[in-house]
């Protein structure tokens, strides 16, 4: 049955993929972004009622992360607005191993609406669509926690799981934890990218203190530095985030996209070609 679905963050890494998949399934999709019609801006709740009006379900991804100050209050407000506008279901993208994000999850879980929580591990696409791409292009990546095994997850898998949750009631009340099928260190991941792209990319393991200092020297905004430091120390430093789950296979009836397959596809797209 055709549904009216609002995809908040509909131009982001998971959102744009979800919009595409829902449109292929012939659902009515509203892109929730500052440039959307009507616009959705996390910093302006006055416009939220207009954005959610007439929607059956909402996909929620909070920018920049559910762990940042103000996220909990924003999710609480969005839930209230959704209930007033008779939204039936919420699907929340959360972070695996993020304690602060779980406070936001509880708001959705106890909203009285149907819900699915999608907890995702670190995205493959951080290497091609986010803050790690610069080091790849420069041929040298320096990161902390270099020995930690991470089962990176692909944004395309997250999107497919979210679409299932948005369109099929059998996923109501479920919490899915999404990971890839193998753990890789940052060094191993960069080596795969180097191999499939045919580029010489070096990797150096550094301390979190040195990494933060380097960001400050590059005049990276303090709020972004705080978030990155949090994600490295609290999330990557959490042993549970090395655990591999079977939830992608459970929902999609197939294995997760491997990091190598992701890297080969990204290399073929030209995203890592020399400038």
PEFEN-V415293 format. One record per pair of residues at least 6 apart in sequence whose C-alpha atoms are under 8 Angstrom apart, sorted by the first residue. I is the first residue (numbers start at 0). GAP is how many residues later the second one is. If there is no record, write none. Layout:
# PEFEN-V415293
((I & GAP) (I & GAP))
This chain:
# PEFEN-V415293
((1 & 24) (1 & 25) (1 & 26) (2 & 24) (2 & 25) (2 & 52) (2 & 53) (2 & 54) (2 & 164) (3 & 23) (3 & 24) (3 & 25) (3 & 26) (3 & 50) (3 & 51) (3 & 52) (3 & 53) (4 & 22) (4 & 23) (4 & 24) (4 & 25) (4 & 50) (4 & 51) (4 & 52) (4 & 53) (4 & 54) (4 & 161) (5 & 23) (5 & 24) (5 & 25) (5 & 26) (5 & 45) (5 & 46) (5 & 49) (5 & 51) (5 & 52) (5 & 53) (6 & 8) (6 & 11) (6 & 12) (6 & 22) (6 & 23) (6 & 24) (6 & 25) (6 & 51) (6 & 52) (6 & 53) (7 & 7) (7 & 23) (7 & 24) (7 & 25) (7 & 32) (7 & 50) (7 & 51) (7 & 52) (7 & 53) (7 & 54) (8 & 6) (8 & 7) (8 & 22) (8 & 23) (8 & 24) (8 & 51) (8 & 52) (8 & 53) (8 & 54) (9 & 6) (9 & 8) (9 & 9) (9 & 21) (9 & 22) (9 & 23) (10 & 20) (10 & 22) (12 & 112) (12 & 116) (12 & 142) (13 & 141) (13 & 142) (13 & 144) (13 & 145) (14 & 46) (14 & 144) (16 & 138) (16 & 139) (16 & 142) (17 & 141) (17 & 142) (17 & 144) (17 & 145) (18 & 10) (18 & 12) (20 & 138) (20 & 139) (20 & 142) (21 & 6) (21 & 7) (21 & 141) (22 & 6) (29 & 6) (29 & 7) (30 & 6) (31 & 6) (31 & 7) (31 & 8) (31 & 9) (31 & 19) (32 & 6) (32 & 7) (32 & 8) (33 & 6) (33 & 7) (36 & 14) (37 & 9) (37 & 12) (37 & 13) (38 & 8) (38 & 12) (39 & 7) (39 & 8) (39 & 11) (40 & 6) (40 & 7) (41 & 20) (41 & 21) (41 & 32) (44 & 32) (44 & 33) (47 & 30) (47 & 33) (48 & 32) (48 & 33) (48 & 36) (51 & 6) (51 & 29) (51 & 30) (51 & 33) (51 & 35) (52 & 32) (53 & 31) (53 & 32) (53 & 33) (54 & 31) (54 & 32) (55 & 30) (55 & 31) (55 & 32) (55 & 33) (56 & 30) (56 & 31) (56 & 32) (56 & 33) (56 & 34) (56 & 109) (57 & 29) (57 & 31) (57 & 32) (57 & 33) (57 & 108) (58 & 31) (58 & 32) (58 & 33) (58 & 34) (58 & 103) (58 & 107) (59 & 30) (59 & 31) (59 & 32) (59 & 33) (60 & 31) (60 & 32) (60 & 33) (61 & 9) (61 & 31) (64 & 6) (64 & 162) (65 & 6) (65 & 28) (65 & 29) (65 & 34) (65 & 35) (65 & 38) (66 & 31) (66 & 32) (66 & 33) (66 & 34) (66 & 160) (67 & 159) (70 & 33) (71 & 31) (71 & 32) (74 & 29) (74 & 32) (74 & 33) (75 & 28) (75 & 31) (78 & 28) (78 & 29) (78 & 32) (82 & 30) (86 & 26) (87 & 25) (87 & 26) (88 & 24) (88 & 25) (88 & 26) (88 & 77) (89 & 18) (89 & 23) (89 & 24) (89 & 25) (89 & 26) (89 & 76) (90 & 24) (90 & 25) (90 & 26) (90 & 27) (90 & 71) (90 & 74) (90 & 75) (91 & 13) (91 & 16) (91 & 23) (91 & 24) (91 & 25) (91 & 26) (92 & 24) (92 & 25) (92 & 26) (92 & 27) (93 & 7) (93 & 8) (93 & 11) (93 & 23) (93 & 24) (93 & 25) (93 & 26) (94 & 6) (94 & 23) (94 & 24) (94 & 25) (94 & 26) (95 & 23) (95 & 24) (95 & 25) (95 & 81) (95 & 82) (95 & 139) (95 & 145) (96 & 137) (96 & 138) (96 & 141) (96 & 143) (96 & 144) (97 & 136) (97 & 137) (104 & 12) (107 & 7) (108 & 6) (108 & 64) (113 & 58) (113 & 59) (114 & 57) (114 & 58) (114 & 59) (115 & 49) (115 & 55) (115 & 56) (115 & 57) (115 & 58) (115 & 59) (115 & 60) (116 & 56) (116 & 57) (116 & 58) (116 & 59) (117 & 40) (117 & 44) (117 & 57) (117 & 58) (117 & 59) (117 & 60) (118 & 56) (118 & 57) (118 & 58) (118 & 59) (119 & 33) (119 & 38) (119 & 57) (119 & 58) (119 & 59) (120 & 30) (120 & 31) (120 & 32) (120 & 56) (120 & 57) (120 & 58) (120 & 120) (121 & 28) (121 & 29) (121 & 30) (121 & 31) (122 & 29) (122 & 30) (122 & 31) (122 & 32) (123 & 28) (123 & 29) (123 & 30) (123 & 31) (123 & 135) (123 & 138) (124 & 29) (124 & 30) (125 & 6) (125 & 7) (126 & 6) (126 & 9) (127 & 138) (127 & 143) (127 & 144) (131 & 9) (132 & 139) (134 & 6) (134 & 7) (135 & 54) (135 & 65) (135 & 136) (136 & 135) (136 & 136) (136 & 137) (136 & 138) (137 & 63) (138 & 60) (138 & 61) (138 & 62) (138 & 63) (139 & 61) (139 & 62) (139 & 63) (139 & 64) (140 & 49) (140 & 60) (140 & 61) (140 & 62) (140 & 63) (141 & 61) (141 & 62) (141 & 63) (141 & 64) (141 & 69) (142 & 43) (142 & 60) (142 & 61) (142 & 62) (142 & 63) (142 & 64) (142 & 65) (142 & 68) (143 & 61) (143 & 62) (143 & 63) (143 & 64) (143 & 67) (143 & 88) (144 & 60) (144 & 61) (144 & 62) (144 & 63) (144 & 87) (144 & 91) (144 & 92) (145 & 39) (145 & 40) (145 & 41) (145 & 59) (145 & 60) (146 & 38) (146 & 39) (146 & 40) (147 & 36) (147 & 37) (147 & 38) (147 & 88) (147 & 89) (147 & 94) (148 & 34) (148 & 35) (148 & 36) (148 & 37) (148 & 93) (149 & 32) (149 & 33) (149 & 34) (149 & 35) (149 & 36) (149 & 86) (149 & 91) (149 & 92) (150 & 28) (150 & 29) (150 & 30) (150 & 31) (150 & 32) (150 & 33) (150 & 90) (150 & 91) (150 & 92) (150 & 93) (151 & 27) (151 & 28) (151 & 30) (151 & 31) (151 & 32) (151 & 107) (152 & 25) (152 & 26) (152 & 27) (152 & 103) (152 & 104) (152 & 106) (153 & 26) (153 & 102) (153 & 103) (153 & 104) (153 & 105) (153 & 108) (156 & 91) (156 & 99) (156 & 100) (157 & 20) (159 & 92) (160 & 87) (160 & 90) (160 & 91) (163 & 7) (163 & 87) (164 & 6) (164 & 7) (175 & 71) (176 & 68) (176 & 70) (177 & 67) (177 & 68) (177 & 69) (177 & 70) (178 & 65) (178 & 66) (178 & 67) (178 & 68) (178 & 69) (178 & 77) (179 & 64) (179 & 65) (179 & 76) (179 & 77) (179 & 78) (179 & 79) (180 & 63) (180 & 64) (180 & 65) (180 & 74) (180 & 75) (180 & 77) (181 & 62) (181 & 76) (182 & 59) (182 & 61) (186 & 16) (186 & 17) (188 & 70) (189 & 11) (189 & 12) (189 & 13) (190 & 10) (190 & 11) (191 & 68) (191 & 71) (192 & 67) (192 & 70) (192 & 71) (192 & 74) (193 & 6) (193 & 7) (195 & 67) (195 & 68) (195 & 71) (196 & 66) (196 & 67) (196 & 70) (196 & 75) (196 & 76) (207 & 21) (207 & 24) (207 & 25) (211 & 13) (211 & 17) (214 & 10) (215 & 6) (215 & 9) (234 & 6) (247 & 6) (247 & 7) (247 & 8) (248 & 6) (248 & 7) (265 & 6) (266 & 6))
